[in-house]
Amino acid sequence: LLVSKDLGKHLLEVEDLLQKHGLLEADISAQTERVQALNAAALKFSELEGYQPCDPQIICNRVNHVQTCLEELGELAGKRRKELEDSRQLWAFFQEMEEAEAWIREKEQILAAKTCGRDLSSVLTLTNKHKSMLGELGSRRALLHQSMKRGEQILARKRFSPGGIQEKMREVRLRWKKLEEVTGLHQQRLQEALNFFQFSAETDDLVAWLQDTYRIVSSDDFGHDDYSTQALLRKHRAVVEEVEKHRAAVLALRKQLALLAPEHRQGVDVQIRVVEVEQLYGEVAEVAVLRQQWLQDALAVYRMFSEVHACEVWVDEKEQWLERMEVPEELDEVEVVQHRFESLDQEMNSVMGRILDVNQVVQQLVDGGHPSSEEVRSCQDHLNSRWNRVVELVEQKKSQLSSVLKIQNYLLEC
């Protein structure tokens, strides 16, 4: 049993042989105690004095022979255990290699069947799964390194090294290297897909913002009075600031596109999409400038109307006073009226400046092609005619006062 060359043809068979060998070693251990007891009893016969049933030398030789046989048996048992353990280590190595190959095949099949996703959500899911697989790959790499190290140790002993170890190690290393290359390539493709879908999502968000902003800046609501128009103008200036802030994002689209993988950046749809965003941004910026000008024009119109109203109130008041006023004939009363006209001249100079400002604003609006040009011009003409009427009345009353003063002075001289 101990000189048997059967060391097993696979790990389970070696484990079975080791179990049987353990029983044999236990049997040898038991027989060792028996042999030692028998040898001790036999040696007593070699030490007898007087009658000796057997030649002492024969007894000693026989004891030594039995002891030597027992020792040889122990050596054979130790040698066979060593051979069986080496065999177990060898077949354990081969089994580890087979398990590693099976794991590699499984991952190769998974990687071969994997896609890179159809949208950002699916790519993120696949990326998380790939990260988990990278963790498994790291753990398996450490185990494979230990297995390879054991294979090198088996080869280094050269005592029990059947063929195929180096070939198996070389084959597994090649398959592992290929798996890592495929894994790295798939990770790169996932990253490229992630970059593309993130770029697409950011572009879609930018388009949605631009479309919403376009609806805002193309509104035809310019307010109904000075206060509401000022409020709209403040809001619009904030929108213009946001439009300007997004300019950098729009300009960066082409740089981001250039960084995408060729299969993504060379697509006609994505290139058209970038051009559409740039055009839409240009339209938004252009319409925003126009709306700001329109709001400013509307504000100018409402302020002009307010100024016209204030001037007409003053004109109404003075026109009514001038029409009701009768030139007195008494010198004292004439002097009082004359002082009032001096104050009126100062007021008229002030109002005249305001009317000139109104005329200037009207001319700017008309020259700028304001849609309310006719209404503004009509309002201007009406104010100017009212003003001219007041000026005529003032000149008429001043002429009458002058005549009365001449008469009064003539009478005084007489």
C-alpha positions in Angstrom: 0.0 0.0 0.0 2.8 2.4 0.9 4.8 1.9 -2.3 1.7 2.4 -4.5 2.2 4.8 -7.4 -1.5 5.7 -7.4 -1.5 9.4 -6.4 -5.0 10.3 -7.8 -6.2 11.7 -11.1 -8.2 14.6 -9.6 -8.7 16.4 -6.3 -11.5 14.3 -4.9 -9.6 11.0 -5.6 -6.5 12.4 -3.9 -8.6 13.5 -0.9 -9.9 9.9 -0.7 -6.4 8.5 -0.9 -5.2 10.8 1.9 -8.1 9.7 4.0 -7.2 6.1 3.5 -3.5 6.8 4.1 -4.5 8.5 7.4 -6.1 5.2 8.5 -3.0 3.3 7.5 -0.8 5.7 9.5 -3.1 5.2 12.5 -2.7 1.4 12.0 1.1 1.8 11.8 1.1 3.9 15.0 -0.9 1.2 16.8 1.4 -1.5 15.5 4.4 0.5 16.6 3.3 0.4 20.2 2.8 -3.4 19.9 6.2 -3.9 18.3 8.0 -1.9 20.9 6.3 -3.9 23.7 7.2 -7.2 22.0 10.8 -6.1 21.4 11.1 -5.0 25.0 9.8 -8.5 26.2 12.2 -10.3 23.8 15.2 -8.4 24.9 14.6 -9.6 28.4 15.4 -13.1 27.2 18.7 -12.0 26.0 19.6 -10.8 29.4 18.9 -14.0 31.3 21.7 -15.6 33.3 22.0 -19.3 33.4 19.6 -21.1 31.2 19.0 -19.3 27.9 16.2 -20.6 25.7 17.8 -18.9 22.7 21.0 -17.4 21.7 20.9 -13.7 22.9 22.5 -12.6 19.6 19.7 -14.1 17.6 17.2 -12.3 19.8 19.0 -9.0 19.4 19.3 -9.4 15.6 15.6 -10.3 15.4 14.6 -7.2 17.5 16.8 -4.9 15.4 15.4 -6.4 12.2 11.8 -5.8 13.4 12.7 -2.3 14.5 14.4 -1.5 11.2 11.4 -2.8 9.3 9.1 -0.6 11.4 11.2 2.4 10.8 11.3 1.8 7.0 7.5 1.4 7.2 7.3 4.8 8.9 9.6 6.4 6.3 7.5 4.9 3.5 4.3 6.3 5.2 5.9 9.8 5.5 7.1 9.7 1.9 3.7 8.6 0.6 2.0 11.3 2.7 4.3 13.9 1.2 3.6 12.6 -2.3 -0.1 12.6 -1.7 0.0 16.1 -0.3 2.0 17.3 -3.3 -0.5 15.6 -5.5 -3.4 17.3 -3.6 -1.6 20.6 -4.1 -1.1 19.9 -7.8 -4.8 19.0 -8.4 -6.0 21.8 -6.2 -3.9 24.1 -8.5 -5.5 22.6 -11.6 -9.0 23.0 -10.1 -8.3 26.6 -9.2 -7.1 27.1 -12.8 -10.4 25.5 -14.1 -12.5 27.7 -11.8 -10.6 30.8 -12.9 -11.1 29.8 -16.6 -14.8 29.2 -15.9 -15.1 32.6 -14.2 -13.3 34.3 -17.1 -15.6 32.6 -19.6 -18.6 33.8 -17.7 -17.4 37.4 -17.6 -16.4 37.2 -21.3 -19.9 36.2 -22.2 -21.4 38.9 -20.0 -19.1 41.6 -21.6 -19.9 40.3 -25.1 -23.6 40.6 -24.5 -23.5 44.0 -22.8 -24.6 47.1 -24.7 -23.7 50.7 -23.7 -27.3 51.8 -23.0 -29.9 53.8 -24.9 -30.1 56.8 -22.7 -28.4 58.5 -19.7 -30.3 56.4 -17.1 -29.5 53.0 -18.6 -25.8 54.1 -19.1 -25.6 55.0 -15.4 -27.1 51.7 -14.4 -24.7 49.8 -16.6 -21.8 51.9 -15.3 -22.7 51.0 -11.7 -22.9 47.3 -12.6 -19.5 47.6 -14.4 -18.0 49.1 -11.2 -19.3 46.1 -9.2 -17.7 43.8 -11.8 -14.4 45.7 -11.5 -14.5 45.0 -7.7 -15.0 41.3 -8.5 -12.2 41.4 -11.0 -9.8 42.8 -8.3 -10.7 40.1 -5.8 -10.4 37.4 -8.5 -7.0 38.9 -9.6 -5.7 38.5 -6.0 -6.8 34.9 -5.9 -5.4 34.1 -9.3 -2.0 35.6 -8.2 -1.9 33.3 -5.2 -2.8 30.3 -7.4 0.0 31.2 -9.9 2.4 31.6 -7.0 1.5 28.0 -5.9 2.0 26.8 -9.4 5.5 28.4 -9.5 6.3 26.6 -6.2 5.2 23.3 -7.7 7.4 23.8 -10.7 10.3 24.9 -8.5 10.2 21.6 -6.5 10.5 19.5 -9.7 9.8 16.4 -7.6 6.2 16.0 -8.6 5.5 18.1 -11.6 3.5 16.4 -14.3 3.3 18.2 -17.6 0.7 20.8 -18.4 1.4 23.2 -15.5 3.3 25.8 -17.5 0.9 25.5 -20.4 -2.1 25.9 -18.1 -0.6 28.9 -16.4 0.3 30.5 -19.7 -3.2 29.9 -21.1 -4.9 31.3 -18.0 -2.6 34.4 -18.0 -3.4 35.0 -21.7 -7.2 34.7 -21.1 -6.9 36.9 -18.0 -5.0 39.5 -20.0 -7.6 39.4 -22.7 -10.4 39.7 -20.2 -8.8 42.8 -18.6 -8.4 44.3 -22.1 -12.1 43.6 -22.9 -13.1 45.0 -19.5 -11.0 48.2 -20.1 -12.5 48.6 -23.6 -16.0 48.2 -22.3 -15.3 50.7 -19.5 -14.0 53.1 -22.1 -17.1 52.6 -24.3 -19.4 53.1 -21.3 -17.5 56.3 -20.4 -17.9 57.5 -24.1 -21.6 56.7 -24.0 -21.9 58.4 -20.7 -20.2 61.6 -22.0 -22.4 61.5 -25.1 -25.7 61.1 -23.2 -24.7 63.7 -20.6 -23.8 66.1 -23.5 -27.2 65.3 -25.1 -29.0 65.9 -21.8 -27.3 69.2 -21.2 -28.0 70.2 -24.7 -31.7 69.3 -24.3 -31.9 71.3 -21.0 -30.3 74.2 -22.8 -32.7 74.0 -25.6 -35.7 73.9 -23.2 -34.4 76.9 -21.4 -33.9 78.8 -24.6 -37.4 78.0 -25.8 -38.9 79.1 -22.5 -36.8 82.3 -22.6 -37.8 82.9 -26.3 -41.5 82.8 -25.2 -40.7 85.4 -22.5 -38.6 87.8 -24.6 -41.1 87.6 -27.5 -44.0 88.6 -25.4 -46.2 91.5 -26.7 -46.9 92.8 -23.2 -45.2 96.2 -22.8 -47.3 97.4 -19.8 -50.2 99.8 -19.6 -48.6 102.6 -17.7 -45.3 104.0 -16.4 -45.2 101.7 -13.3 -46.1 98.4 -15.0 -43.6 99.1 -17.9 -40.8 99.8 -15.4 -41.6 96.5 -13.7 -41.5 94.6 -17.0 -38.2 96.3 -17.9 -36.6 95.3 -14.6 -37.6 91.7 -15.2 -36.4 91.8 -18.7 -33.0 93.1 -17.7 -32.7 90.1 -15.3 -33.6 87.8 -18.3 -31.0 89.5 -20.5 -28.4 88.8 -17.8 -29.3 85.1 -17.7 -29.1 85.0 -21.5 -25.6 86.5 -21.3 -24.6 84.0 -18.7 -25.7 81.1 -21.0 -23.6 82.5 -23.8 -20.5 80.6 -22.5 -22.5 77.3 -22.4 -23.6 77.7 -26.0 -20.1 78.6 -27.2 -18.7 75.6 -25.3 -20.9 73.1 -27.2 -18.5 72.7 -30.1 -15.6 72.1 -27.7 -17.6 69.5 -25.9 -18.6 67.9 -29.1 -15.0 67.7 -30.2 -14.2 65.7 -27.0 -16.8 63.0 -27.8 -15.8 59.7 -29.3 -15.7 59.8 -33.2 -18.8 57.5 -33.5 -20.8 60.0 -31.4 -19.4 63.4 -32.6 -19.5 62.5 -36.3 -23.3 61.8 -36.2 -25.3 64.1 -38.4 -28.1 64.5 -35.8 -25.8 65.7 -33.0 -24.1 68.2 -35.3 -27.4 69.6 -36.5 -28.5 69.8 -32.9 -25.5 72.0 -32.0 -26.2 74.3 -35.0 -29.9 74.6 -33.9 -28.9 75.5 -30.4 -26.5 78.2 -31.7 -29.2 79.6 -34.0 -31.8 79.5 -31.3 -29.5 81.3 -28.9 -28.8 84.0 -31.6 -32.6 84.5 -32.0 -33.2 84.7 -28.3 -30.4 87.3 -27.9 -31.6 89.3 -30.9 -35.3 89.3 -29.7 -34.2 90.2 -26.2 -32.4 93.3 -27.5 -35.5 94.3 -29.5 -37.8 93.7 -26.5 -35.6 95.9 -24.3 -35.7 98.6 -26.9 -39.5 98.3 -27.2 -39.9 98.4 -23.4 -37.8 101.5 -23.3 -39.8 103.1 -26.1 -43.0 102.1 -24.3 -41.7 103.6 -21.1 -40.7 106.8 -23.0 -44.2 107.0 -24.5 -45.9 106.6 -21.1 -43.6 109.2 -19.6 -44.3 111.4 -22.5 -48.1 111.0 -22.0 -47.6 111.7 -18.3 -45.6 114.9 -19.1 -48.2 115.9 -21.8 -51.0 115.5 -19.3 -49.2 117.6 -16.7 -48.5 120.3 -19.3 -52.1 120.3 -20.5 -53.4 120.6 -17.0 -51.3 123.8 -16.6 -52.4 124.9 -20.1 -56.1 124.4 -19.2 -55.7 126.3 -16.0 -54.0 129.3 -17.6 -56.2 129.2 -20.7 -59.3 129.4 -18.5 -57.8 132.2 -16.4 -56.7 134.2 -19.5 -60.1 133.8 -21.1 -62.0 135.0 -18.0 -59.6 137.8 -17.2 -60.7 141.3 -18.0 -58.1 144.1 -18.3 -58.8 146.7 -15.6 -58.9 150.4 -16.3 -57.5 151.6 -13.0 -53.7 152.0 -12.8 -53.3 150.2 -9.5 -55.2 147.2 -10.7 -53.2 147.2 -14.0 -49.9 147.1 -12.1 -51.2 144.1 -10.0 -52.1 142.2 -13.2 -48.8 143.1 -14.8 -47.0 141.6 -11.8 -49.1 138.4 -12.3 -48.0 138.3 -15.9 -44.4 138.6 -14.9 -44.8 135.5 -12.7 -46.7 133.8 -15.6 -43.7 134.4 -17.9 -41.5 132.5 -15.5 -43.9 129.6 -15.4 -44.2 129.6 -19.2 -40.5 129.4 -19.6 -40.4 126.4 -17.3 -43.4 124.7 -19.2 -41.8 125.6 -22.5 -38.7 123.6 -21.6 -40.9 120.6 -20.7 -42.8 120.9 -24.0 -39.5 121.1 -25.9 -38.4 117.8 -24.1 -41.7 116.2 -25.1 -41.2 117.3 -28.8 -37.7 115.8 -28.7 -38.9 112.5 -27.3 -41.7 112.4 -29.9 -39.2 113.0 -32.7 -37.0 110.1 -31.4 -39.9 107.7 -31.3 -41.1 108.7 -34.8 -37.6 108.4 -36.2 -37.2 105.0 -34.6 -40.4 103.7 -36.2 -42.4 103.3 -33.0 -45.7 101.5 -33.7 -47.6 104.3 -31.8 -45.9 107.0 -33.9 -49.2 108.4 -35.2 -50.8 108.5 -31.7 -47.7 110.2 -30.3 -47.6 112.7 -33.1 -51.2 113.5 -32.6 -50.7 114.0 -28.9 -47.7 116.3 -29.7 -49.7 118.4 -32.2 -52.6 118.8 -29.8 -50.2 119.9 -27.0 -48.4 122.3 -29.3 -51.7 123.8 -30.5 -52.9 124.3 -26.9 -49.6 125.9 -26.1 -49.8 128.2 -29.0 -53.3 129.2 -28.0 -52.0 130.1 -24.5 -49.2 132.1 -26.0 -51.6 134.0 -28.2 -53.9 134.8 -25.3 -50.9 136.0 -23.2 -49.8 138.2 -26.0 -53.3 139.5 -26.5 -53.7 140.3 -22.8 -50.3 141.9 -22.6 -51.2 144.1 -25.6 -54.4 145.2 -23.9 -52.5 145.9 -20.7 -49.9 147.9 -22.6 -52.7 150.0 -24.2 -54.3 150.7 -20.9 -50.9 151.7 -19.4 -50.3 154.1 -22.2 -53.7 155.8 -21.7 -53.2 156.0 -18.0 -49.7 157.5 -18.4 -51.1 160.0 -20.9 -53.8 161.1 -18.5 -51.3 161.5 -15.7 -49.1 163.7 -17.9 -52.1 165.8 -18.8 
